[in-house]
Amino acid sequence: MSTLNPPTFTHLDHVSVIITDVARSRAFYSDLLGLKEIARPRTFDFVVVWFELGQQQLHLLLKPQADTHSARHFALRVTDVEQARTYCKSKGLQVEETTPIPGADRFFIYDPDGNRIEIIQWHRPYDPDRDGYKGA
């Protein structure tokens, strides 16, 4: 019987936070803090605002109100997402698939407290000009 090794995590990929007003949040993160907004993936059909932070990003997700069980999450980048899926399933974790991002493969898991964790592998760098849509 072969034993699976844990996935190789490389770094934190991005952080997502819940917002309730796009204009107010853009003013704070872009105008006040000076973060650079980039286009969101064109495959997303929901309101999200992306900011570039060096090698990481901050994503603002529009919701009517913040709640304890939400889309908030942090992401861990892996070198082999298929191996990570297999590993997580073998450990009895529920693997949740979601909206694709051009150039990436990803899934979500939850920790024992219900915190959402994204596991992501980028097959090519995200290109806001090619893959993005910068609208509300």
MISE-612973 format. One line per field, with one value per residue: residue in one letter; x, y, z of N, C-alpha, C, O, CB in turn; residue number from 1. Coordinates in steps of 0.001 Angstrom, whole numbers, plus 500000, padded with zeros to 6 digits. Glycine has a CB too. Example, Ala and Ser with C-alpha at 12.3 -4.5 7.8 and 13.67 -1.06 7.14 Angstrom:
// residues 2
resn	[a/s]
n.x	[513190/512850]
n.y	[494310/497750]
n.z	[507800/507080]
ca.x	[512300/513670]
ca.y	[495500/498940]
ca.z	[507800/507140]
c.x	[513200/512900]
c.y	[496700/500030]
c.z	[507800/507870]
o.x	[514236/513409]
o.y	[496681/501138]
o.z	[508465/508039]
cb.x	[511308/514084]
cb.y	[495527/499402]
cb.z	[509046/505725]
resi	[1/2]
This chain:
// residues 136
resn	[m/s/t/l/n/p/p/t/f/t/h/l/d/h/v/s/v/i/i/t/d/v/a/r/s/r/a/f/y/s/d/l/l/g/l/k/e/i/a/r/p/r/t/f/d/f/v/v/v/w/f/e/l/g/q/q/q/l/h/l/l/l/k/p/q/a/d/t/h/s/a/r/h/f/a/l/r/v/t/d/v/e/q/a/r/t/y/c/k/s/k/g/l/q/v/e/e/t/t/p/i/p/g/a/d/r/f/f/i/y/d/p/d/g/n/r/i/e/i/i/q/w/h/r/p/y/d/p/d/r/d/g/y/k/g/a]
n.x	[500846/500689/501903/500670/502285/502180/500889/503065/503355/503823/503600/501593/498892/496720/494481/491127/488470/485352/483163/480777/480132/481081/482135/482903/484799/486666/487591/488847/490853/492189/492393/492989/494842/496471/496710/497152/494663/493643/492412/489681/489196/487781/485929/484428/481235/480279/480397/483534/486547/489865/493134/496585/499373/502422/503730/501434/497821/494957/491606/488423/485276/481963/479247/475974/476103/478528/479158/479412/479804/481064/482302/484863/488313/491609/494395/496410/499232/500147/502450/501508/498409/496598/497671/497419/494608/493981/495331/493965/491345/491923/492363/489888/488757/486322/486220/485765/484764/484913/484189/486079/489389/491145/494089/494666/494243/492089/490725/488570/488829/487824/488689/488664/487118/485488/486631/487371/489569/491526/493072/495525/496950/498948/499090/500036/501183/498845/497243/496046/495251/494725/493097/491260/488490/487484/485253/482281]
n.y	[498821/502131/505187/508446/511554/514745/517701/520003/523069/526404/529222/531913/532823/534701/537009/537229/539446/540440/542885/545614/547750/548777/551200/552708/550969/550749/553380/553476/551341/551801/554685/555794/553948/553430/551118/549069/548514/545667/543908/541685/538082/537243/535240/535378/535972/537559/540242/541423/542864/543246/543642/544275/543121/543102/539969/538840/539080/541108/540500/541838/541023/541531/541624/541570/541797/541107/537824/534949/532543/532508/533646/534334/533646/532144/531545/528848/528209/525548/523089/520995/520539/518462/516303/517367/517488/514741/513918/515432/514399/511776/512051/512424/514919/517285/518202/521065/522192/525035/528221/528459/529825/531501/529891/528624/526046/525014/524381/524124/523652/523005/524027/522562/524408/525491/527390/528619/527406/527918/525951/526213/526029/527605/527477/529100/532498/534885/537098/540189/541742/539872/537897/539173/541140/544274/545499/546320]
n.z	[500000/499030/500399/500621/500256/501937/500215/498462/499635/498571/499040/500439/498450/497933/499634/500622/501302/502752/501449/501551/500006/496944/495778/498037/499154/497050/497049/499562/499471/497008/496516/499117/500365/498202/496623/493711/491419/489595/486681/487125/486768/483636/483595/485879/487142/489072/491507/492198/493310/492424/493779/493333/495116/495181/494872/495752/496112/496903/497327/497020/497976/497126/499241/500820/503589/506109/507296/509504/508168/505165/501952/502589/502703/502729/500561/499542/497695/495586/494226/492758/491989/491450/492830/495366/495591/495543/497854/499866/499620/500321/502985/503956/503655/502540/499238/497444/494367/492149/490466/487506/486964/484458/483379/485778/488285/490822/494115/497015/500557/503977/507273/510630/512030/510160/508507/505325/502879/500131/497679/495311/492042/489743/486286/484401/484459/485776/483621/483537/481325/479268/480500/482118/483451/484041/485622/487466]
ca.x	[500000/501534/501525/500718/502936/501405/501211/504132/502837/504933/503395/500245/498601/495917/493545/489832/487690/483984/482827/479350/479972/482224/482723/483571/485966/487658/488173/489752/492014/492904/492712/493603/496025/497325/496889/496885/493581/493839/491175/489298/489041/486577/485000/483645/479978/479876/481176/484771/487567/491187/494277/497896/500247/503650/503440/500139/496698/493841/490337/487280/484056/480773/478154/475087/476618/479491/478616/480448/480056/481034/483325/486206/489254/492977/494783/497743/499685/500809/503170/500772/497053/495947/498192/496818/493210/494008/495746/492873/490271/492364/492291/488492/488315/485414/486850/484731/485191/484251/484381/487465/490177/492031/495484/494841/493365/491917/489600/488484/488595/487476/489349/487659/486242/484706/487340/487538/490951/491679/494321/495614/498170/498933/499770/500704/500886/497600/497439/494796/494855/494201/492134/490475/487336/487556/483966/481597]
ca.y	[500000/503328/506297/509746/512635/515989/518589/520970/524440/527305/530516/532443/533359/535916/537126/537772/540024/540799/544307/545838/548909/548767/552536/553059/550107/551177/554638/553167/550533/552390/556101/556050/553114/553454/549815/549036/547615/544938/543304/540375/537100/537467/534135/535659/536656/538188/541454/541264/543842/542678/544541/543628/543404/542368/538626/538432/539943/541282/540425/542352/540353/542282/540892/542509/541964/540079/536821/534041/531527/533314/533367/534703/532533/532395/530574/528263/527778/524243/522773/519956/520608/517146/515528/517952/517023/513327/513869/515938/513403/510583/512397/512583/516307/517601/519049/521863/522810/526332/528948/528393/531020/531199/529614/528049/524973/525259/523816/524614/522752/523733/523533/522079/525489/525965/528392/528203/527451/527629/525323/526683/525888/528421/526836/530228/533709/535585/538284/540955/542206/538747/537083/539928/542000/545289/546174/545861]
ca.z	[500000/498960/501270/499964/500982/501904/499099/498677/499605/498285/499688/500449/497130/498063/500746/500229/502389/502397/501454/501331/499130/496027/495629/499303/499308/496059/497529/500666/499078/495875/496713/500416/500581/497015/495997/492268/491021/488339/486171/487660/485690/482830/483842/487078/486866/490337/491780/492962/492939/492704/493934/493270/496260/494879/494366/496268/495755/497815/496598/497772/497528/497507/499891/501499/504951/506505/508202/509980/507147/503955/500943/503084/502702/502322/499539/499590/496375/495570/492995/492036/492534/491372/493956/496566/495632/495932/499250/500716/499605/501061/504410/504308/503542/501450/498223/496769/493106/492007/489207/487031/486679/483336/483701/487112/488752/492249/494851/498388/501680/505202/508478/511593/512469/509031/507715/503934/502411/498700/497242/493925/491242/488529/485159/483737/485223/485497/482789/483594/479986/478506/481228/483063/483192/485098/485790/488698]
c.x	[500892/500985/501660/501428/502046/501781/502378/503542/504006/504803/501917/499996/497821/495046/492265/489119/486323/483833/481328/479078/481214/482900/483496/484849/487052/488354/489187/491011/492841/493354/493471/494897/496969/497574/496486/495789/493928/492512/490941/489206/487733/485537/484116/482391/479399/480805/482348/485763/488910/492233/495559/498726/501546/503307/502095/499071/495727/492579/489225/486009/482837/479692/477257/475514/477618/478786/479702/480767/479935/482115/484733/487085/490674/493373/496215/498098/500431/501525/502430/499362/496336/496399/497577/495358/493151/494344/494596/491719/490647/492322/490861/487980/487363/486129/485741/485319/484380/484561/485837/488076/491086/493474/495733/493906/493293/490742/489637/488302/488239/488259/488284/486698/485395/485361/487659/488978/490981/493049/494419/496983/497991/499725/500494/500363/499555/497932/496129/494320/494206/493012/491107/489294/487283/486277/483302/480667]
c.y	[501242/504419/507609/510750/513864/516821/519503/522367/525387/528667/530879/533134/534667/535867/537741/538309/540424/542316/544446/547017/549033/550134/552940/552238/550449/552445/554370/552459/551171/553813/556352/555254/553063/552109/549881/548020/546966/544298/541943/539383/537307/536373/534378/536439/537268/539363/541131/542294/543266/543781/543711/544079/542632/541043/538095/539429/540033/541314/540908/541764/541106/541343/541899/542787/540851/539081/535825/532931/532207/532863/533767/533471/533025/531282/530119/527762/526456/524043/521749/519856/519263/516248/516039/517523/515586/513176/514292/514955/512174/510806/512658/514012/516462/518562/519729/522518/524093/526954/528874/529779/530665/530998/528978/526867/525138/524490/524371/523455/523621/523156/523100/523156/526066/527069/527834/528417/527053/527018/525597/526387/526735/527698/527864/531464/534323/536865/539070/541433/541091/538086/537865/540680/542997/546102/545657/544723]
c.z	[500000/499880/500505/500857/500951/500682/499462/498523/499426/498942/499692/499121/497193/499304/500208/501465/501855/502467/501214/500397/498253/495961/496885/499490/498298/496526/498649/500179/497965/496179/498023/500616/499374/496369/494524/491963/489694/487935/486816/486498/484933/483026/485067/486706/488141/490597/492691/492430/493363/492807/493927/494471/496067/494246/494870/495816/496922/496978/497514/497178/498036/498040/500596/502943/505218/507425/508570/508982/505800/502981/501396/503118/502527/501376/499740/498201/496512/494241/492148/492626/492468/492519/495257/496712/496151/497405/500173/500781/500412/502570/504858/504254/502370/500515/497444/495525/492911/490649/488748/486853/485509/483811/485045/487312/490258/492808/496265/499351/502887/506368/509490/512105/511346/508220/506344/503490/500947/498459/495743/493318/489989/487456/484305/484547/484802/484733/482773/482222/479171/479203/482032/482511/484334/485138/487044/488380]
o.x	[501751/499779/502659/501199/501237/502884/502641/503259/505057/505811/501100/500809/498221/494894/492318/489162/486157/484305/480682/477928/482290/484122/484611/485867/488234/489574/490260/492120/494069/494544/494486/495924/498136/498551/495599/495950/494440/491603/491870/489144/486688/484377/483145/482479/478190/481869/482175/485804/489083/492225/495602/498773/501755/502663/501664/499369/495681/492493/489098/485705/482687/479284/477722/475307/477549/477929/480794/481892/478825/482755/485696/486650/490905/492773/497103/497355/501234/501247/502687/499147/495539/495595/497250/494909/492387/493713/494287/491173/489810/492252/490630/486890/487561/486594/484883/486261/483280/485129/486739/487375/491745/494015/496887/492912/494312/489878/490611/487710/488346/488469/487094/485596/484660/484724/488156/489544/490515/494059/493509/498017/497003/500884/501438/499354/499183/498803/495190/493116/493235/492023/490174/489117/487059/486249/483731/480003]
o.y	[501390/504543/507840/510791/514016/516667/519744/522802/525210/529228/530234/533957/535648/534824/538681/537702/540706/542956/543515/547263/549359/550217/553454/552767/550443/552567/554973/552922/551087/554122/557049/555819/552695/551956/550644/546824/547618/544167/541162/539808/537522/536557/533649/537461/537465/539473/540633/542559/542849/544733/542596/545264/541610/540996/537018/540467/539168/542078/540445/541986/541302/540394/542984/543888/539781/539454/535858/532432/532460/531829/533560/532389/534193/530207/530908/526985/526267/524733/521637/519177/518955/515522/515252/517225/515260/512395/513600/514698/511594/509849/513065/514297/515848/519618/519069/523305/524219/526295/529194/530765/529626/531822/528799/526711/525377/524012/525008/522427/524845/521946/523263/522847/527030/527637/526715/529490/525976/527505/525256/526481/526595/527343/527543/531480/534287/537629/538679/541521/541338/537751/537275/540835/542609/547262/544653/544200]
o.z	[500869/500095/499824/502066/500036/500157/500640/497406/500042/499370/499035/498699/496567/499939/499415/502536/500668/503407/500734/500032/498755/496078/496797/499938/498640/496409/498674/500444/497983/496110/498026/500992/499513/495635/494141/492210/488783/488754/487024/485344/485547/482659/485272/486025/488263/489987/493803/491228/494508/492027/494448/494799/496721/493198/494459/495225/497796/496016/498647/496006/499242/497370/500944/503455/504614/508226/508004/508957/505333/503173/500659/503514/502211/501379/500065/497602/497425/493260/490950/493630/493354/493104/496145/497819/497059/498117/501143/501853/501103/503340/505997/504750/501321/500944/496857/495618/493450/489778/489522/486624/485549/484548/485434/486604/490907/492072/496668/499020/502819/506448/509217/512559/511558/507333/506215/503703/500576/498969/494988/493979/489268/487666/483583/485253/483629/485148/482080/481982/478456/478550/482575/481303/485480/484728/487613/489275]
cb.x	[499037/501624/502398/499301/504327/501630/499981/505319/502038/505062/504213/500029/497832/495049/494139/488968/488420/482959/483645/478657/479738/481776/481627/482615/485565/486995/487059/489043/491556/492023/491432/492620/495594/498614/496067/498175/492234/494966/491232/487933/489096/486943/485775/484483/478971/479915/480290/485347/487305/491587/494161/498628/499559/504495/504554/500173/495980/493991/490052/487239/484024/480240/478700/473671/475461/480738/477412/480027/479063/481208/482984/486130/488907/493942/494613/497820/500591/499790/504558/501515/496245/496253/499744/496915/492555/495020/496974/492370/489937/493782/493149/488273/489517/484072/487789/484146/485000/484683/483951/487532/491007/491968/496238/494595/493892/491736/489644/487333/489856/485949/490288/488356/487058/483406/488628/486572/491866/491493/494360/495328/498462/499517/498771/500256/502007/496816/497888/494971/496070/495297/492856/491324/485987/488764/483050/480810]
cb.y	[499998/503847/506318/510238/512950/516806/519427/520742/524782/527483/531613/533414/532346/536118/537983/536694/541247/540095/545091/546070/550217/548339/553574/552832/548650/551408/555593/552307/549164/552379/556927/555717/551716/554046/548739/548692/548373/543851/543161/540454/535679/537560/532841/536442/535686/537163/542546/539792/545251/541668/545381/543965/543018/542154/537668/538323/539418/542578/538972/543915/538883/543086/539823/541975/541948/540712/536100/533434/530312/534795/534090/535351/531539/532479/531167/527112/528858/523105/522262/518574/521654/516470/515610/519487/517115/512552/514771/517288/513001/510189/513621/512049/517251/518210/518220/522943/521822/527282/530417/527632/531504/532326/530846/529108/523522/526736/522252/525616/521839/523664/524625/521463/526582/526437/528845/528975/526521/528917/523753/528185/524376/529844/526052/530383/534730/535898/537896/542146/542754/537725/536181/540854/541174/546214/545961/547009]
cb.z	[501225/497504/502554/499618/500385/503194/498701/497683/500906/496818/498982/501639/496324/496826/501917/499516/503016/503336/500373/502656/499958/494627/495327/500500/499164/494684/498030/501702/498636/494631/496696/501522/500931/497362/496738/491477/490920/488481/484633/488442/486255/481364/484020/488110/486238/491532/492416/492848/493606/491612/495250/491928/497621/496144/494768/497812/494492/498680/496096/497747/498010/496311/500902/501482/506012/507215/507569/511291/507267/504295/499657/504501/501605/503548/498142/500636/495714/495813/493320/492117/491787/490021/494015/496519/494221/495081/499475/500198/498173/500637/504699/505651/503381/501977/497271/497726/491883/493135/489365/485714/487947/482292/483634/488195/488332/492511/494855/498537/501970/505483/509089/512765/513086/509511/508423/503014/503257/497841/497570/493856/490878/488790/484304/482216/485051/486816/481330/484505/479233/478275/482132/483722/483072/484887/484557/489365]
resi	[1/2/3/4/5/6/7/8/9/10/11/12/13/14/15/16/17/18/19/20/21/22/23/24/25/26/27/28/29/30/31/32/33/34/35/36/37/38/39/40/41/42/43/44/45/46/47/48/49/50/51/52/53/54/55/56/57/58/59/60/61/62/63/64/65/66/67/68/69/70/71/72/73/74/75/76/77/78/79/80/81/82/83/84/85/86/87/88/89/90/91/92/93/94/95/96/97/98/99/100/101/102/103/104/105/106/107/108/109/110/111/112/113/114/115/116/117/118/119/120/121/122/123/124/125/126/127/128/129/130/131/132/133/134/135/136]
